[in-house]
Amino acid sequence: MHDRPDMWLQEALQALDERALRRQLVTYAQAGGVIEDSGQRWLNLGSNDYLNLARDERLRAAATEAIQAFGTGAGASRLVTGTLPLHETLETRLAEHKGYPAALSFGSGYMTNAGAIQALVGRGDQVFADRLIHASMIDAVQLSGARLHRFAHNEVQSLAEQLDRPASGRRLILTESVFSMDGDLAPLDEIVAVAKQYKAMLMVDEAHASGIYGPHGAGRIAAAKLQGDVTCGMGTLSKALGGYGGFVTCSSRMRDWLINKARAFIYTTAPPPASVAAAIAALDILAAEPDLGTKLLARARTFRDQLQVAGLNTLQSDSAIVPIVIGDNDAVLRVARRLHDQHMLVGAIRPPTVPTGTARLRCSITLAHTDADLTFAAECIQEACRQEGVL
Ligand SMILES: Cc1ncc(COP(=O)(O)O)c(C=O)c1O
C-alpha cells in the first residue's frame, strides 16, 4: 500500500523518458554568460543575464549595503509591515524609467503575471492571448477564471476576428514584447490599434525587452511611445536587470487596484531588501550607460547572421534570443550534448515549452560574450548539427 504513490510516479517519469521529455536539474558553478569552473571557461548561451549584471560589482555592493541597513528579509507582506523605503524608491524609479504614472513590484515575473491578470479579469470576462505567450500568463488566466481565446502568433487579423465576436464582460489582450522562445517581436502599434477599436485592455509582457530596447533600455512600449495606449506593461528584474523580482507599470488607479486585488502581491512576503537594492543599482547603470541594449542587439545580429548563412532556421528572431529549430526532441538533445563537450551550454527546448515538432536550441546572447566567443559558438553549432544530420 505504502509504495503506490511511488509506482505512478515511476511510470509517469518513465513515460517522459521515453519521449525524451524528462527534465533534470543541473548545478552550475556560477550564473551569467560566461562561467569559470575549476579553471575551465564555459560559454553559457542559456542565461538571460543579457547585460551581464548578475555578477556586477555595483549590484553586489548595493545588495550588500541593503542587507547591512535593512537585514535579509522584509519580514511581512507589503500590506502589513513589509513595505520599506527601498520598495517605494524602486517603484518610483521603475515608473519614471518606463514612462508610466506608477509601478508596483512583485516577488517574481511569474508572480507579476499571476497577480496582475487575476486582478484585471475574472469569471465572465474574456482574455485574448497570442498563441505563444509565456506559461506564466496562461496559468494566470486559468487562475482568474476568465475565458481564454488564443489568436495566431503575431497575427493582428486573427486577434481582430476574435474580438469581433460578441462576448460578455471585460476584455483583455495579452502579448509579449519579445517572445521568449522565438525571439521575435510583437507588432505593438497594430495591436494597440485593434485594442482601441474594440475598447479592450492591453497588457504587454516586456520580460525580454526591458533593459534592452528603447531609450536607456526602457523597453519597446516606451520606444514606440505607447504608454498611453498599453494599459499595463509587465517586466522582470531577473533577466537584463540581473537580479530577482517582477513589476507592473500602469496608471496610479490601476496600481491601487492591484494593491487591493492582486493575490500574488497581497498574500506573500515583500521582496527582500537585497533584491530591491540590486534592481535600483541596475536602473542607475541603465541611466548612465544608455547604449548597452544597442550593443547587445548588434552582437546578437552578427551571431544570427552567421547561423542563417549556414542554413540554420532561426525563425523570425530579431532580439538577443536566437532560436535554432531542430524539430526532433532526441536530435536537439544530441546536438546540445555535442556542444556541451565543447564547453558550451545551450538550452534544448522541447514541448510543452514549445509546440510539438519544433524542439530547438535557444541561445541567449549576453554582454559577457565577446565577438570571438559568438563566432566560435556559431561554428560549433553548425558542426554539431552536421554531425547529427540536421544540417
Ligand atoms: C515572457 C516571460 N514572462 C515572464 C517570465 C517570468 O519571469 P521571472 O523569471 O522573473 O519569474 C519569464 C521568464 O521566466 C518570461 O520569459
The ligand as a Gaussian input file, in Angstrom:
#p B3LYP/6-31G(d) Opt

LIG

0 1
 C        7.965000      36.171000     -21.196000
 C        8.201000      35.877000     -19.754000
 N        7.355000      36.373000     -18.839000
 C        7.532000      36.137000     -17.538000
 C        8.591000      35.393000     -17.079000
 C        8.727000      35.138000     -15.615000
 O        9.705000      35.969000     -15.070000
 P       10.539000      35.520000     -13.778000
 O       11.612000      34.621000     -14.268000
 O       11.038000      36.810000     -13.216000
 O        9.584000      34.822000     -12.878000
 C        9.516000      34.884000     -18.000000
 C       10.723000      34.106000     -17.610000
 O       10.807000      33.172000     -16.968000
 C        9.307000      35.116000     -19.369000
 O       10.149000      34.617000     -20.280000

